[in-house]
Amino acid sequence: MSKVTELFGSMVFNEEVMRERLSEECYMGWKSCIAEGKSLPINIATEMANAMKAWAIEKGATHYTHWFQPMTGVTAEKHDSFITPAGGGKVLMHFSGKELVRGEPDASSFPSGGLRATFEARGYTAWDPTSFAFIKDNSLCIPTVFCSYGGQALDKKTPLLRSLDEMSRQAVRILRLFGDNQVKKVTCQVGPEQEYFLIDKAVYEKREDLILTGRTLFGARPPKGQEMDDHYFGTLKPRVAAYMAELDEELWKLGVLAKTKHNEVAPAQHELAPIFCDVNTACDQNQLTMETMKKVAGRHGMVCLLHEKPFAGVNGSGKHNNYSLCTDTGLNLFKPGSTPAQNARFLLFLAAFVKGVDEYQTLLRCTVANAGNDHRLGANEAPPAVISIFLGDDLTAVVDSIIQGTEYVGQDKRSLAIGVDVLPHIPQDNTDRNRTSPLAFTGNKFEFRMLGSTQSIAGPNVALNTIMAEELQQFADVLEKAEDFNSALQTLIRDVFRDHQRIIFNGNGYEAAWLEEAKRRGLENFSCTADALQHYADQKHIDLFVKHGIYTEEEFRARSEIHLENYCKVIHIEALTMVDMVKRDIYPAVCTYMRQVADTIVSKKAAITSIPCASEERLLRRLSDLSDKMMAACERLEAALPGLPGGTAEDQAHYYRYTVFARMEELRVYADELETCTPSTLWPLPSYCDLLFSVK
């Protein structure tokens, strides 16, 4: 057995470990509870807790923690040791079934969006038995959901699990209509590609903006950036290669299917891509991946930056969410089949996706809206803010022929009587990849390319699952009542593609002409988070999630408040950091240089009165003018911060975007220009060149 196969999953209490350490009754009881969605009986929970404890202690664990995903966007954990008093000054190692299935962390300091008052501190965690426990930092980590004392979901896992169940129920209804009585469950399969930057820790520690905000708030462009395209897929530098090797090993221990690694387009930028797995596991593992990336980087004298746009002027980082639906019998519902029934099934699920994205385009835009992603969307490395679907030439031609009732013109002309004639072969890579498309079909999945690199994949996938559940439910309601199934199916698919054709776009999303065309089609364009989140809690969205039991109205409105509040906080911190850096670092450095230039002028004139000082005087005037403008802009920014309007969270987000952020951009212009005419020996911050090329 190879080292990798021995290493993989070695720190995970997975099914193989369960079969070895649990009784047959306990193991089958756990399997039954998973399959039927029931709670674990206490006797099974107790046996599993004892087995987990023994296994974890053998692996060096001394503590356990309920590992959960609050609305902060990162994970949380409270550690308790296994020890319990045994009398006589001795201790025993103890872990009960009750401790396994339920915890009670203090919930008062987590975002709740008004679901509870600050003084109402009680919160509960409950084990998610569909997620394997694992060992991290000598603690047994138990993946859990997190809710308030009143039972409201305060986390990202709970709605994700709800959306999976509801999507599965509606998808199974559809499959029954096609005569498939074997499928019991449909799961969402996801492969989130993760982009990131690596810079040297020594230069990172000299940048207050990177430390406090994750991105550079100042920085003139370097002479060389990514223009030569020489970093993309280039040979890995030794430090980066060593980092990636250790990162792979650490992730493999945790059962993360880390597969692909390479240099990305921008200097110092890289990517890690996993193999597909169910979305619940993928979400857990992506959070672990981001945490592990940062931890391992520190051991190599580097810092991993996950911000969507750490550096202006070069590509930012996204997280491509590859989404597909698969049955428990092994069928990919987004893969065109080779028989008439499979063709029709594929086209129906495709129609549901197209219809759902068109009807809920604003919701999908909101799921990827955050302050960091505003710097990235619409740039050369990310899709525009307008939602559209790329199907490729072949599949679009099929859709067009269905709408028009004409022959499909491909390699062979044929009519497309859905469910009767065989669909033309649609290869997995049926056309060139469209990197400008927000949602691109790639043969057996849709790649949602708008996610930002820092964000949890839970929110976008909750939305996609719920949208699919809604459309499949509508389809099932119609088809179950139809007297002639095939006729009703053909009519339904044709009508859906006809009515929602506007969302399909295969062209260049970066062209200005597309924005005009999108407007003509009636597609929405929310270019920034403040504008998008104005519509997050639209009644249409609330009705969707409440109808399917994903959120209560209170839970959904709370999330709207949390997202808006987080947006405002991020910009507020960035603004304060800019003011601090200008006052304490940049302005004093420029003053020092101006004094040196002035001294040079005085010295030259004193030595020989005939020596001209025109260049020094021009430089001094430029430095003085820019520094005056910079300080005036700094004062305007500082004055804007206490002047926040009252009113709604939407009003405040709008103020931060169009007043505070606008003044931040103005301030940066003057500071960056000053950097270009100040000696590097005096400039107080490592330059972009220092940062982007710091890892040798």
C-alpha positions in Angstrom: 0.0 0.0 0.0 1.4 3.4 -0.9 2.1 6.2 1.5 -0.8 8.2 0.1 -3.4 5.5 0.5 -2.3 4.9 4.1 -2.3 8.6 4.8 -5.7 9.4 3.2 -8.4 9.7 5.8 -6.1 8.6 8.6 -7.5 11.4 10.9 -11.1 10.7 10.0 -13.6 8.5 11.9 -15.0 7.2 8.6 -17.0 4.2 7.6 -13.9 2.0 7.5 -13.1 2.9 11.1 -16.7 2.5 12.1 -16.9 -1.1 10.7 -13.7 -2.0 12.6 -14.7 -0.4 15.9 -18.5 -0.6 16.1 -20.7 -3.6 16.7 -22.8 -4.7 13.7 -25.9 -3.5 15.4 -24.5 -0.1 16.0 -23.0 0.3 12.6 -26.2 -0.7 10.8 -28.3 1.5 13.2 -26.2 4.4 12.2 -26.5 3.6 8.5 -30.3 3.3 8.9 -30.6 6.6 10.6 -28.6 8.3 7.8 -30.7 6.7 5.1 -34.0 7.5 6.8 -33.1 10.8 8.2 -33.9 9.8 11.8 -32.2 10.7 15.1 -29.8 8.3 16.6 -31.1 6.3 19.6 -29.1 7.0 22.7 -27.6 3.5 22.9 -26.1 3.8 19.4 -24.9 7.3 20.2 -23.2 6.0 23.4 -21.4 3.2 21.6 -20.3 5.5 18.9 -19.0 8.1 21.4 -17.0 5.4 23.2 -15.5 4.2 19.9 -14.7 7.7 18.8 -13.0 8.5 22.1 -10.8 5.4 22.1 -9.8 6.0 18.4 -9.1 9.7 19.0 -7.0 9.1 22.1 -4.9 6.5 20.2 -4.3 9.3 17.6 -3.1 11.7 20.3 -6.3 13.6 20.9 -6.9 15.0 24.4 -10.0 17.2 23.7 -13.2 17.1 21.7 -15.1 20.0 20.1 -18.3 20.6 18.3 -17.1 22.1 15.1 -19.7 24.4 13.5 -20.2 27.1 10.9 -21.8 30.2 12.3 -22.8 33.2 10.1 -19.3 34.7 10.5 -18.3 32.8 7.3 -15.6 30.8 9.2 -15.8 27.9 11.6 -16.1 27.9 15.3 -15.1 25.4 18.0 -15.1 25.2 21.8 -12.7 22.5 23.2 -13.4 20.3 26.2 -11.0 17.7 27.5 -11.9 14.1 27.9 -10.9 14.1 31.5 -13.4 13.6 34.3 -12.6 13.2 38.1 -12.2 9.6 39.3 -11.5 10.3 43.0 -8.2 10.2 44.8 -6.8 12.9 42.6 -7.1 10.7 39.5 -9.0 11.3 36.3 -10.7 9.1 33.7 -11.1 9.8 30.0 -14.8 10.1 29.4 -17.0 11.0 26.4 -20.7 10.2 26.5 -23.4 9.8 23.8 -25.0 12.9 25.1 -21.8 14.9 24.7 -21.4 13.6 21.2 -24.9 14.5 19.9 -25.4 17.9 21.7 -23.3 20.8 22.9 -24.1 24.2 24.4 -21.7 27.0 23.3 -22.3 30.6 24.3 -24.1 32.1 21.3 -24.2 35.7 22.4 -21.2 36.9 20.3 -22.2 35.3 17.0 -24.1 37.2 14.4 -27.8 36.6 14.7 -29.4 39.4 12.6 -31.8 40.2 15.4 -33.0 36.6 16.0 -32.2 37.1 19.7 -31.1 39.8 22.1 -27.4 40.1 23.1 -28.2 39.0 26.6 -29.8 35.8 25.4 -26.6 33.8 25.3 -27.8 30.2 25.1 -27.2 28.3 21.9 -27.0 24.6 20.9 -24.9 22.5 18.6 -26.2 19.1 17.4 -24.1 16.5 15.7 -24.6 16.0 11.9 -24.1 12.3 11.6 -23.8 12.5 7.8 -20.4 14.3 8.3 -17.5 12.3 9.6 -15.7 13.4 12.8 -12.0 14.1 12.4 -9.0 15.0 14.4 -7.3 18.4 14.2 -4.8 19.9 16.5 -5.2 17.1 19.0 -8.9 17.6 19.3 -11.7 15.3 18.1 -13.8 17.6 15.8 -17.5 16.7 15.6 -19.3 18.5 12.7 -22.5 20.0 14.0 -25.4 22.3 13.2 -25.8 25.4 15.4 -29.1 26.9 16.6 -30.5 29.4 19.1 -32.4 28.6 22.3 -35.6 29.1 20.3 -34.5 26.7 17.6 -33.7 29.2 14.9 -30.8 28.3 12.6 -27.7 30.4 13.3 -25.4 28.6 11.0 -24.7 27.7 7.3 -25.0 23.9 7.6 -28.6 23.7 8.8 -30.2 25.4 5.7 -27.8 23.4 3.5 -29.1 20.1 4.9 -32.7 21.3 4.6 -32.2 22.3 1.0 -30.6 18.9 0.1 -33.6 17.0 1.5 -36.1 19.2 -0.3 -34.3 19.1 -3.6 -34.1 15.3 -3.3 -37.8 14.9 -2.6 -38.8 16.9 -5.7 -36.2 15.2 -7.9 -37.3 11.8 -6.9 -40.9 12.7 -7.8 -39.7 13.5 -11.3 -37.7 10.3 -11.6 -40.7 8.3 -10.7 -42.5 9.8 -13.7 -39.8 8.3 -15.9 -40.4 4.9 -14.4 -37.3 4.9 -12.1 -38.4 3.3 -8.9 -35.0 2.4 -7.7 -33.7 5.9 -6.8 -34.4 6.8 -3.2 -32.3 9.9 -2.9 -30.7 12.6 -5.1 -27.6 14.4 -3.9 -25.9 17.6 -4.9 -22.3 17.0 -5.9 -19.8 19.9 -5.8 -16.2 20.5 -6.5 -15.1 23.9 -5.3 -11.8 25.1 -6.9 -9.9 27.4 -4.5 -7.6 30.2 -5.6 -5.2 31.9 -3.3 -2.0 34.0 -3.0 1.3 33.2 -1.2 3.6 35.9 0.0 6.6 36.0 2.3 5.6 36.4 6.0 8.3 39.1 6.6 6.9 41.5 4.0 3.3 40.7 5.1 4.1 41.8 8.7 5.1 45.2 7.4 1.7 45.9 5.9 -1.0 47.0 8.3 -3.6 46.8 5.6 -2.9 43.1 4.8 -2.9 42.2 8.5 -6.2 44.0 9.3 -8.2 43.7 6.1 -6.6 40.9 4.0 -6.0 43.3 1.0 -3.6 46.1 0.1 -5.4 49.4 0.5 -2.4 51.2 -1.0 0.1 50.2 -3.6 1.3 51.5 -6.9 1.4 49.1 -9.8 4.8 47.4 -10.3 6.7 47.6 -13.6 5.8 44.0 -14.2 2.6 42.3 -13.2 0.9 39.4 -15.1 1.4 40.9 -18.6 3.7 38.2 -19.8 1.4 35.3 -18.7 4.6 33.6 -17.6 3.3 32.5 -14.1 0.2 30.6 -15.3 0.9 26.9 -15.1 4.6 27.7 -14.7 7.1 25.6 -12.8 6.5 25.8 -9.1 9.1 27.6 -7.1 10.8 25.4 -4.5 9.2 27.0 -1.5 5.8 26.9 -3.1 6.3 23.3 -4.2 7.3 22.3 -0.6 4.2 24.1 0.7 1.9 22.4 -1.7 3.3 19.0 -0.9 2.7 19.5 2.8 -0.7 21.0 2.2 -1.7 17.9 0.2 -0.6 15.6 3.0 -2.4 17.5 5.7 -5.6 17.6 3.6 -5.3 13.9 2.7 -5.1 13.1 6.4 -8.4 14.9 6.8 -10.0 13.0 3.9 -10.0 16.0 1.6 -9.8 14.9 -2.0 -7.1 17.4 -3.0 -6.4 16.6 -6.6 -5.0 19.5 -8.7 -2.5 22.2 -7.9 -0.9 24.8 -10.1 0.2 28.4 -10.5 -2.5 30.8 -11.5 -2.3 33.9 -13.7 -1.1 36.6 -11.3 2.3 36.5 -9.7 2.2 34.7 -6.4 -1.3 33.3 -7.2 -2.1 29.6 -7.1 -5.0 27.2 -7.2 -6.1 23.9 -5.5 -9.0 21.8 -6.9 -10.6 18.8 -5.2 -12.5 15.9 -6.6 -16.2 16.1 -6.5 -18.1 14.9 -3.4 -21.5 15.6 -1.8 -22.1 19.2 -1.1 -22.3 18.8 2.7 -18.9 17.2 2.8 -17.6 19.6 0.2 -18.7 22.6 2.3 -17.1 21.2 5.5 -13.9 20.3 3.6 -13.6 23.6 1.8 -13.6 25.4 5.2 -10.9 22.9 6.4 -9.0 23.6 3.2 -8.9 27.3 3.8 -7.9 26.9 7.4 -5.2 24.4 6.5 -3.8 26.6 3.7 -3.2 29.4 6.2 -1.7 27.1 8.9 0.7 25.3 6.5 1.8 28.6 4.9 3.0 29.8 8.3 5.2 26.8 8.7 7.0 27.7 5.5 7.5 31.3 6.4 4.7 32.5 4.1 1.2 33.9 4.4 -1.8 32.6 2.4 -4.1 35.4 1.3 -7.7 34.4 0.5 -9.1 37.8 -0.1 -10.9 38.2 -3.5 -8.6 41.1 -4.5 -5.4 41.4 -2.4 -3.7 43.4 -5.1 -5.2 46.1 -7.4 -4.3 45.7 -11.0 -3.7 41.9 -11.1 -6.2 39.1 -11.1 -8.1 38.4 -7.9 -9.2 35.0 -6.5 -12.4 33.2 -6.9 -13.9 29.9 -6.0 -15.5 28.0 -8.9 -18.5 25.9 -7.7 -19.0 22.9 -10.0 -22.6 21.8 -9.4 -24.3 18.6 -10.5 -27.1 16.4 -9.3 -26.6 12.6 -8.9 -28.8 9.8 -7.8 -27.9 7.2 -5.1 -27.8 4.6 -8.0 -25.0 6.5 -9.7 -26.8 8.6 -12.4 -25.7 12.2 -13.1 -28.9 14.0 -14.0 -27.0 16.7 -15.9 -25.4 14.2 -18.2 -27.0 13.7 -21.6 -27.8 10.0 -21.9 -27.8 7.6 -24.9 -31.5 6.5 -24.8 -34.7 8.5 -25.4 -35.8 8.3 -21.8 -32.5 9.5 -20.6 -32.5 12.4 -23.1 -35.9 13.6 -22.0 -34.9 13.3 -18.3 -31.7 15.4 -19.0 -33.6 18.0 -20.9 -36.2 18.3 -18.2 -33.6 18.8 -15.5 -31.8 21.2 -17.8 -35.0 23.1 -18.3 -35.5 23.3 -14.5 -32.1 24.8 -14.1 -32.5 27.4 -16.9 -35.9 28.4 -15.6 -34.8 28.6 -12.0 -31.7 30.7 -12.8 -33.8 33.1 -14.9 -36.5 33.5 -12.3 -34.1 33.9 -9.4 -31.1 35.6 -11.0 -31.2 38.3 -8.3 -31.0 35.8 -5.5 -28.0 34.1 -7.1 -26.3 37.5 -7.5 -26.9 38.1 -3.8 -25.4 34.8 -2.7 -22.0 36.0 -4.0 -22.2 39.6 -2.9 -19.6 40.8 -0.4 -17.2 43.6 -0.2 -14.2 41.6 -1.4 -16.0 40.3 -4.5 -16.9 43.8 -5.6 -13.3 44.3 -6.6 -13.3 41.2 -8.7 -16.6 40.7 -10.5 -16.5 42.1 -14.0 -12.7 42.3 -14.1 -10.6 40.1 -16.5 -10.5 37.2 -14.1 -14.2 36.9 -13.2 -17.6 36.9 -14.7 -19.6 40.2 -14.9 -22.3 40.9 -12.3 -25.0 40.1 -14.8 -26.3 36.5 -14.4 -26.4 34.3 -17.5 -26.0 30.7 -18.6 -23.5 29.4 -21.1 -24.7 26.2 -22.8 -22.2 25.9 -25.7 -23.0 25.9 -29.4 -24.2 22.3 -29.7 -26.6 22.3 -26.7 -27.9 25.8 -27.6 -28.7 24.5 -31.1 -30.6 21.7 -29.5 -32.6 24.1 -27.4 -33.3 26.3 -30.4 -34.6 23.4 -32.4 -36.9 22.4 -29.6 -38.3 25.9 -29.3 -38.8 26.3 -33.0 -39.9 22.7 -33.7 -37.3 22.4 -36.4 -34.6 19.9 -37.3 -31.4 19.9 -35.2 -28.5 20.8 -37.5 -25.4 19.1 -36.2 -23.4 16.3 -37.6 -26.7 14.6 -38.6 -30.0 16.3 -39.2 -32.7 14.9 -37.0 -36.0 16.0 -35.5 -36.2 16.1 -31.7 -39.4 14.5 -30.5 -38.5 14.4 -26.9 -38.7 11.0 -25.4 -38.9 9.3 -28.8 -35.8 10.1 -30.8 -32.3 9.9 -29.5 -30.7 13.2 -28.5 -27.6 14.0 -30.6 -24.4 13.2 -28.8 -23.4 16.1 -26.6 -19.7 15.6 -25.7 -18.5 16.6 -22.2 -16.4 19.4 -23.7 -18.8 20.4 -26.4 -17.3 23.8 -27.0 -14.5 26.0 -25.8 -14.7 27.0 -22.1 -16.3 30.4 -21.5 -14.5 32.0 -18.6 -16.7 35.1 -18.8 -19.9 33.2 -18.0 -21.3 33.2 -14.5 -22.9 29.7 -15.0 -21.3 27.6 -17.6 -22.5 24.1 -18.6 -19.4 21.8 -19.0 -20.9 18.6 -20.2 -22.3 17.1 -17.0 -22.3 20.0 -14.5 -22.7 23.7 -14.2 -19.8 25.8 -13.1 -20.9 28.7 -10.9 -17.9 31.0 -11.4 -19.0 34.0 -9.4 -18.1 32.9 -5.8 -15.4 34.8 -4.0 -12.4 33.0 -2.7 -13.1 33.7 1.0 -16.8 32.8 1.1 -18.4 29.6 2.3 -19.9 27.6 -0.6 -23.0 26.9 1.6 -25.1 29.9 0.6 -24.9 29.6 -3.2 -25.6 25.9 -3.0 -28.5 26.4 -0.7 -30.0 28.8 -3.3 -29.3 26.4 -6.2 -30.8 23.4 -4.4 -33.9 25.4 -3.4 -34.3 26.8 -6.9 -34.1 23.3 -8.4 -36.6 22.1 -5.8 -39.1 24.8 -6.7 -38.9 24.2 -10.5 -39.0 20.4 -10.2 -42.0 20.7 -7.9 -43.8 22.8 -10.5 -42.9 20.3 -13.2 -44.0 17.3 -11.2 -47.3 19.0 -10.3 -48.0 19.4 -14.0 -46.8 16.1 -15.3 -48.4 14.0 -12.5 -51.8 15.2 -13.7 -51.2 14.8 -17.4 -53.3 12.4 -19.4 -50.5 11.9 -21.9 -47.1 12.1 -20.2 -45.0 12.3 -23.4 -47.1 15.0 -24.9 -47.2 17.0 -21.7 -43.4 16.6 -21.3 -42.6 17.8 -24.8 -44.9 20.9 -24.3 -43.4 21.7 -20.9 -39.8 21.5 -22.1 -40.5 23.5 -25.2 -42.4 26.2 -23.3 -39.8 26.6 -20.6 -36.9 27.0 -23.0 -39.0 29.5 -25.1 -40.0 31.6 -22.1 -36.6 31.6 -20.5 -34.3 31.8 -23.5 -33.1 35.2 -22.5 -30.8 33.9 -19.7 -28.8 31.8 -22.2 -25.7 33.7 -23.6 -22.7 32.1 -25.1 -20.7 35.3 -26.0 -18.1 37.4 -24.4 -19.5 38.7 -21.0 -16.7 41.4 -20.9 -17.9 43.3 -23.9 -19.8 46.5 -23.2 -22.3 45.4 -25.9 -23.3 42.5 -23.7 -24.4 44.8 -20.9 -26.6 46.7 -23.4 -28.0 43.4 -24.7 -28.6 42.1 -21.2 -30.5 45.3 -20.4 -32.6 44.8 -23.5 -33.4 41.3 -22.5 -34.5 42.4 -19.1 -31.6 40.9 -17.1 -30.6 42.6 -13.9 -27.2 44.2 -13.4 -26.2 44.9 -9.8 -22.6 46.0 -10.0 -21.9 46.2 -6.3 -22.9 44.5 -3.1 -24.8 47.5 -1.7 -27.1 47.5 -4.7 -27.5 43.7 -4.8 -28.3 43.2 -1.1 -31.1 45.8 -1.3 -33.0 42.9 -2.9 -31.8 40.0 -0.8 -34.9 40.0 1.4 -37.4 40.6 -1.5 -40.7 38.9 -0.7 -40.2 36.6 -3.7 -37.1 35.2 -2.1 -38.7 34.9 1.3 -41.6 33.1 -0.1 -39.4 30.6 -2.0 -37.4 29.6 1.1 -40.3 29.5 3.5 -42.4 27.4 1.1 -39.7 24.7 1.0 -38.9 24.8 4.7 -35.3 26.0 4.2 -35.6 29.2 6.3 -38.4 30.7 8.3 -39.1 34.3 7.4 -37.3 35.4 10.5 -34.2 33.3 9.7 -34.0 34.7 6.2 -34.5 38.3 7.2 -31.8 37.8 9.8 -29.3 36.7 7.1 -30.1 39.8 5.1 -29.2 41.9 8.1 -26.1 39.9 8.8 -24.8 40.3 5.2 -25.5 44.0 5.1 -23.9 44.6 8.5 -20.8 42.6 7.5 -20.5 44.7 4.4 -20.6 47.9 6.3 -18.1 46.6 8.9 -15.6 45.5 6.3 -15.6 48.9 4.6 -15.5 50.7 8.0 -12.4 48.8 9.1 -10.7 49.4 5.7 -11.4 53.1 6.0 -10.0 53.4 9.5 -7.0 51.4 8.5 -6.4 53.8 5.6 -6.6 56.8 7.8 -4.2 55.2 10.3 -1.7 54.3 7.6 -1.7 57.7 6.1 -1.3 59.6 9.3 1.2 57.4 11.0 3.2 56.0 8.1 2.8 57.5 4.7 2.5 61.3 5.5 5.5 61.3 7.9 7.6 59.4 5.3 6.7 62.0 2.6 7.4 64.9 5.0 10.9 63.4 5.6 11.6 63.2 1.9 10.3 66.7 1.3 12.6 68.0 4.0 15.6 66.2 2.3 14.7 67.7 -1.0 14.3 71.2 0.5 17.7 70.7 2.3 19.2 69.8 -1.1 17.9 72.9 -2.7 19.2 75.1 0.1 22.6 73.4 0.1 23.0 73.7 -3.7 22.1 77.4 -3.6 24.4 78.1 -0.7 27.3 76.3 -2.3 27.1 77.9 -5.8 24.3 80.3 -6.4 24.5 79.7 -10.2 23.5 76.0 -9.9 19.9 75.6 -11.1 17.5 73.7 -8.8 14.6 73.5 -11.2 14.2 69.7 -11.0 14.4 69.6 -7.2 11.9 72.5 -7.0 9.5 70.8 -9.4 9.7 67.6 -7.3 9.2 69.5 -4.1 6.2 71.3 -5.5 4.8 67.9 -6.7 5.4 66.3 -3.3 3.8 69.2 -1.5 0.8 69.3 -3.8 0.1 65.6 -3.6 0.6 65.4 0.1 -1.8 68.3 0.6 -4.4 66.6 -1.5 -3.8 63.3 0.2 -4.2 64.8 3.7 -7.4 66.7 2.6 -8.8 63.4 1.2 -7.8 61.7 4.4 -9.7 64.3 6.4 -12.7 63.9 4.2 -12.7 60.2 4.7 -12.3 60.5 8.4 -15.2 63.0 8.5 -17.4 60.6 6.6 -17.1 57.8 9.2 -19.1 59.4 12.1 -21.6 60.7 9.7 -23.5 57.5 9.1 -27.2 57.9 8.3 -29.9 56.4 10.4 -32.6 54.3 8.8 -32.3 50.8 7.5 -29.2 48.5 7.0 -29.7 49.0 3.3 -29.4 52.8 3.7 -26.1 52.3 5.6 -24.7 49.9 3.1 -25.5 52.4 0.3 -23.8 55.2 2.3 -20.7 53.1 2.8 -20.5 52.2 -0.9 -21.2 55.6 -2.4 -19.7 57.9 0.2 -17.1 56.1 2.3 -15.7 53.8 -0.3 -15.7 56.7 -2.9 -13.5 58.7 -0.5 -11.2 55.7 0.1 -10.6 55.4 -3.7 -9.8 59.1 -3.9 -7.3 58.9 -1.0 -5.6 55.9 -2.6 -5.0 57.8 -5.8 -2.9 60.4 -4.1 -1.0 58.0 -1.9 -0.1 55.7 -4.8 1.1 58.6 -6.8 3.3 59.7 -3.9 4.8 56.2 -3.8 6.0 56.5 -7.3 8.1 59.6 -6.5 9.3 58.7 -3.0 12.6 56.7 -2.6 12.0 53.1 -1.6 14.3 53.6 1.3 11.9 56.1 2.8 8.6 54.6 1.7 7.2 52.9 4.8 5.4 50.0 3.1 6.7 47.0 1.1 5.8 47.7 -2.6 3.8 45.6 -4.9 7.0 44.3 -6.4 8.2 43.3 -2.9 5.0 41.5 -2.2 4.2 39.8 -5.4 7.7 38.6 -6.0 8.6 37.9 -2.4 8.6 34.1 -2.5 11.8 33.2 -4.4 
